[in-house]
Amino acid sequence: MIPKQAVSRVLNAIHPDDVIDLTARLVRCNSVWDPQAGTSEADAAALAAGWARDRGFDVTEETVAPGRPNVIVRWTGGPGRRTLMFEGHTDVVTPGDPGRWRHDPFGAQIENGRMFGRGTNDTKGNLAAMLVAMAALKASGIPLAGSLVGGVLCDEEGMMTGVQDFIRRGHADRVTAAVVCEPQDGLVCIAQKGALRARFTVHGRMSHGAMPLTGLNPAPAVARIIDGLADLEAEAVDAFGEDPLLGWPSFTPTVVQAPAQGPPQLNVMPGEAEILVDVRTIPGQAHEAIRQALSRLAGQSATRVNDRCREVDDRFGIRRPWTLKVGARFLSDRPCTRTEADAPIVVSALWASREASGRTAEIAGVPGATDGTFLWALKNIPIVTMGAGDRTVPHQVDEWVDLDQLVETARIYALTALHYLYPGDSR
């Protein structure tokens, strides 16, 4: 049982203006990974590192790739075997066309209790909340049985090299649980979908659009692949159904490019096309079987299109000497995650949510994948994913976060750590 006095000391150390100010400063750092435009996570990481150093934390900065640093923030609350990690990422996705925004994408403007800007929701607001929560726990002076680690990591929106580098350097070795700070609208998420990403490349032969028989069009193979992905999704839905926490499996073509590189032209039949595919899985699906199915789809699509080309050649009395080829390459593969509902970190998160909000949080699942996937899969670390923000808002125009919910989230994070690290027999 944690004394009410301890709870009050921690909560009194959280100042709403600190959460809002740090969020705004982070949002004003354009941390879209875009080497051509000269933007990266570097400024946001430097801001977080300086903020943490000013509050007496042990801070380490490590380069994952040029312009892409990780920041590790540490504090030991007292002797104990538990180490709780808070994890948030510094990168954001592109705002797209700024003209479609009502507010400056990097202006952190506040209107009617909401802050607008790229990253307010995903996930710079929650990153600020986690740092303020760690500082509040430290400032409270309450002796704890264990340590805190804050992972301020790069490249979550891409290939998640930041968290993989964090693990590779041994920083996760002593972590016993983690809170992944992502917009989940106050839910306590104990499961995440798996993710398998693939690239289909179709190799044909370029020609003039007015003379298609002098080349080999990749477009019919693209159509076959997209139809095949829909069939694979329907088969998975029939076989595995709807997971109560994660919903349905999906096979989604997200990027279709023809030509695969360079500008398209209306009177040019491209010689190559590319399809990027985002497969999201639920428990029961075997990723190796999915890999095999996607590889078969590549081969079947090539065979059907080549057979059709021969029929066309026979009709026109020609024989094109080329063969269309389709390849499938796998870019990343992350399994589903699930933390038991009675795991200590889940119990702590649920208790903290009740204490801070007066409401019982709902247990749910993350519709996507996060850096926590690697913590769970590679290091067997129990994770919960929770944070402020409507979870349908990430990556949209006019991204926003409710500031009252964001401040409440900082309180929930701080009390989660207090409960998880509070001295007791099990610590």
N, C-alpha and C positions, 0 to 999 in steps of 0.2 A: 504494500500500500504506500503510495507516494503522498507525502504530506501536502496539504493544500498550500502551506507556506512556500514549499518548493515550487509548486506550479505557479503561484503568484509572482515569485521572484523572477522566474524565467519570462513570463508574459510581460511583466513590467519593464523588462529590458528590451522589448521590441517596440520600436517607434515607427508608426506608419510612414512618416515622412522619409525615413531611411530607406524603406522598401521602395517607395515610389521614386525617390531621387535616383537610387542606384539603377532601377529599371530604366528610367529615362536616359541616363548616361550610357547604359549598355545599348539601348535601341539606337541612339544617335551614332554609334559606331557601325558603319556599313560593313558587315562581316559576311557578305555573300562571297563565296569562293569563286573568284573570277580573275584569273591571272592576266587576261588581256586588259581588263579594266583597272587592274592594280589593287583590287580589294581582297581581303582575307580576314581570318579570325584574329590577326595579330593585335589590333588595337583593342578589341574587346577583351582579349586575354590579358593584355597589359593593364587595362583598367581594373579587372577583377583581381589580378595579382597585387597591384598597388593598394587597393582597398583592403584586402586581407592583411597585408603586411602592416598597414597603419593601425590595425587592431590587434597586433601582436601574434598573429599566426605564423607558423613555420610554412614558408611558401617555396615551392620548387617550380621552375619553368623548364620545360623540355621541348625540344624541336622534334615534331613528328615528321614534318616535311617542310621545305622552305616556305616561310610565311604562315606556317600552321603549327602553333605551339599548344601544348597541354599545360595546364596550371594545376598543381596539386597542393591543396591547403590542408594542414594537419594541426591537430591539437589533442593533447592527452589530458583527459579529465581526472585520471587517477588510475591506480593499478587495477587491472582486470583483463580478462581474456577476450572480451568483445571489442570489435572495431566496427563502427557503423559508417558506411559510406553514403554521402549524398552525391548525386551525379547530375550535372546539367551541361548542355553543350553551348558553344559560343557561335557556331555557324548558323546562318539563316538561308532560306531559299530566296531566289530572285524575287523582287517585287513585280516583275513584268513591266508593263507600260505604266510609268508613274502617272500619266494622264488619266488613267482609269480610277485613281485613288481620289477620295475627297480630301485626304490629308497627306502631307508629306510622308512617304514611307519610312523615312528616317528622322522624322521630326518629334516623335513621342508627344504628340499633342493630346491634351486632355479635354474631354467634352462629356458632360452628363455622367460623370463618375467612371468613364472609360478612358483608357489610354490607347491611342491608335498608333500603329507602326509595325513594320516587319520585325517579328521577333517578340512583340509584346506578349503574345500568347505562346508561341513556340520558338524558344522557351526562355527568353531572357528575363521575363517577369519571374518565372519560377527559379531561374538561376539566382536572381537577386534575392528572392525570398529565402533560398537555401543558405546563402552567405549571411544574410541578416540573422537567420535562425541560429546558425553556428556561432555567430558573434554574441548573440543574446545568451546562449547557454554558457559560453565562456565568461561573459561579464557577470552572470548571476553568482559565480563563485561557489556553486553547489558541487561538492565532491562527487565524482562519478566513478564507476568501475569499468573503465575502458577508454577508448579513443574515438575521435571523429576524423574522417578523411573527406575532403571535398574534392571531387573530380570535376574540374572546369575544362571540358574536353572539346577538341576540334572534330570536324568532319562527321558529325552524326547524320547529317542529311545526305551524305554521299556513301562511301564504302565503309564508314565507321572505323577508319584507321586510328582515330584518337583513342578509343577505348581498347583497341587491340594492342596499341603501343603501351598503354597504361598497364595492361596485363602482362605483356612481354617483358617489361622492365621490373616485374615483381611487386608492383604497388598493390595488387589485389590479393597477395598471398595471405595476408593476415585479416582481410576483411571478412567479417562473419555475417553481414547482412547489408543490403543496400536499398536506399530510396532513390528511385529514378524520377527526376523532377520534370515531369511533362504535363501538358494540359489535359486533365481528365475530369474537370468539372466537379471536383470534390469526391469522386469515386476512389475507392481503394482497390486497385487492379492487381490481381495476383496471377494473371495469365496473359500471355502475348501470342499472337499468331506467329507461325514460322514464315520465313521469307526466302524464296529462291528466285534469283534474277538471271535471265538468260538473254543472249543476243543471237538472233537469226540473221545470217547474211546470205543474200541471194546474188549469185554471180551469173549475169547474162552477157549480152554484148550490146554496146551502145550503137545507135543508128539515128538517121534522120527520121523525124516523126512521120514524114510523108512516105517513107520507104521502110516500113517495119520488118519486111522480110529480109532485109540486109543485116538485121541484128537479131537479138534474142531478148524479149521483154521480160523483166523480172516481176512485173505487176501481177500476172496470174498466180505466181507462186506466193506472193504476199497475200493475195486473197485466200488461197488454200490454207496458209498458215493461220490466218485470223479465224477462218471457219473452224479449223482444227482445234484451236485454243478454246473456242466456245464449246465444242464437243467434249473436250477434256474437262472443262469446268462442269458441264452438265453431268458427266459420269461421276466426278468427285462429289457433287451435291447429292446424287442418288445413293452413292456408296457410303458416305460419311455423315450426311445430314447436317444439322445445325448444332454447333457446340453451344451449350447454355451460356457460356461467358464470352465466347469469341465470334459467334455467328457462323457464316458460311465460308467455305473455301472459295478461292477465286483464281482465275487465270486471265490476267489483264494485259493486252498489248497497250503499252503506254506511249511509245515513240515509233512512228513509221516514217522512214526517210527514203526518198528515191529522187535523185541519186543519194547514195549514202554520204557523200561529201560534196561540197561545192554547191553553187546555186542551181536550182532547177530551171529548165527552159521549156516553154510550151511546145516547141517544135523539135525537141530532142528526146528520144526514147533513152532513158538511163540504162547504163550497163550494170548497175549494182544497186541493191536496195538493202535496207537494214530495219529490223524490227526489234525493239526492246520489250521484254516481257517481265511483268511483276507478278509472280505466283505467291499467293498467301495461303498458308496451310493451317489446319487444325489438328489436334491430337488424333492419331490413327493413320494419318497419311504418311507414307514412306517416301522420303525425299529421293532416295535412289530410284524408286519406281517412277517417280515424276521425271527425273533426268532421262531415264530410258524412254519414256513416252514422248518427251520433247525431241529427243534424238530421232526416234522413229518418225515423228511428224515431219522433221526436216527431210528425211529420206523419201517418205511417201509423197511429199509435196513436189520434190524434184522429179520423181518418177512419173507422176500424173501429168505434170506440165510438159515434160519431154515427150511423153506419149502423144499428148495433144499437138505438140509442135510437129511431130512426124505426120500426124493426120493432115495438118494444114499443108505441109510440104507436098504430100501426095496429091492433094487436091489441086495445087498450083503447078505440079510437075517440077518441083525444085528439090534440092537437098542441101539444107544448111549444115555445114560441117561442125557446128558447135553444140555443146551440151550444157544445159543450165545446171548449175550446182547450188545446193543449199547446205549451209553448215549451221550448227548450233554450238554456241560457246556459253559456258556457265560462269557468271560473274561473281556471284556470292550465294552462300547457302547458310541459312540460320534456322535452327530448329524452333519449334514451339517451346514456350516456357510455362511452368506452372509451379507456384509456391503453395504449399499446404496452408489451408485456412487457419490452422492452429499454430503455425510457425510463430516464434516470438516476435518477429518483425511485423507480422500481420496483426497480432494482438496489440502491439505497441501503436501501430498506425490507427487502428480502430478506436483504441482508448483515447489517443490524442485528438482524433476528430470529434469525439463526443465532448471532451473537455473544452476544446477551443470553440466549437460551434453550437454545442447543445443538441446536436442531431446525431443520429446513428448513421454512419456512412454505409453506402451500399457496396458490397463486394462485386467486382466486375472484371472484365478483361479488356486489354488494349487491342483495338482493331488493327493496329499496325505493329511495327517492331521498333525497338529502341536500342540504345547502347547496352541496356540491361540484358539483352539477349546473350551477349558474349560473356557477361559476368556470370550468368546462370549456366550457360552451356560449357564454357571452358574452365570455370573455377568452382562450379556447384554452389554459388552464392545465392541464398534466398533473396528475392527481390520483391518489392512492391513498387508500383508506378502510380504516382498521384501528383496532383498540382492544380493550380487555378487555370481557368480558361475553358470555354466551350470547345469541345474536342472536334467540332465540325469546322472550326474557324481556321486552323493552321493552313498555310499556303494559299489563302484566299486574299483577294483585294480588300483593302480596309480592315486588315487584321486588327484585333482589339483584345483587351483583357479588362475585366471588371476589377477596379482597384480595391474595393472592399473585400472581394474574394481573394485577391492577391495578398493583402495584409493578413487575412485569416489563414491563408496557406502558410505564411511564415510562422504563425503561431502553431499550426499543426505540425510543421516540420520540427520546430524546437521541442514541442512536447513529445513527439515520437522519439527523438533522441534521448530526452530525459527519461522516458519510460524504459527504453531499450537498455540504457546504460546505468540506470539507477542501481546502487549497491543492493545486493540481495544474495541469497544462497546460490541461486542458479547462475550468477554472474562469475 
